[in-house]
Amino acid sequence: MEIILNLSSHCIETASKKKFEHLIRQYFKKNITEKEKIIIEKQIAALKYFLEKADFSKLRNYCADCGASGSIKTKAVLIITQHFKNMHIRFNNAILYRFWKNKSGYNNIF
């Protein structure tokens, strides 16, 4: 499963929060099927994990060229695996792994 984050006018953290809020609104629409609800539930759970665990400071530094300036229209694709801790991000021909905060400090994103 993939979640596309629009980074044209926001940093990766804000784009993730906006996508999370959008999915919550979609979930409560009246004309949504059960199949669509299941897919949205999985996306919401994945984004919740990402928002709670990701080291956004390092991700923002890595993605500095896309910032909130809006001058570069780009996107990040959150690749969701069966185990959320193994998810990764595709960004401008690069794949980022291990971008989680941990108790003893921070993991590298490469």
URBEL-V691407 format. One record per backbone hydrogen bond with DSSP energy under -1.0 kcal/mol. NH is the residue of the N-H (numbers start at 1). CO is the residue of the C=O. If there is no record, write none. Layout:
BEGIN
{{NH	CO} {NH	CO}}
END
This chain:
BEGIN
{{3	78} {5	76} {7	74} {15	11} {16	12} {17	13} {18	14} {19	15} {20	16} {21	17} {22	18} {23	19} {24	20} {25	21} {26	22} {27	23} {28	24} {29	26} {37	33} {38	34} {39	35} {40	36} {41	37} {42	38} {43	39} {44	40} {45	41} {46	42} {47	43} {48	44} {49	45} {50	46} {51	47} {52	48} {53	49} {54	50} {55	99} {56	54} {59	55} {60	56} {61	57} {62	58} {63	59} {64	61} {66	63} {67	63} {76	5} {77	90} {78	3} {79	88} {80	1} {86	83} {87	84} {88	79} {89	96} {90	77} {91	94} {94	91} {96	89} {97	109} {101	53} {102	105} {105	102} {107	100}}
END
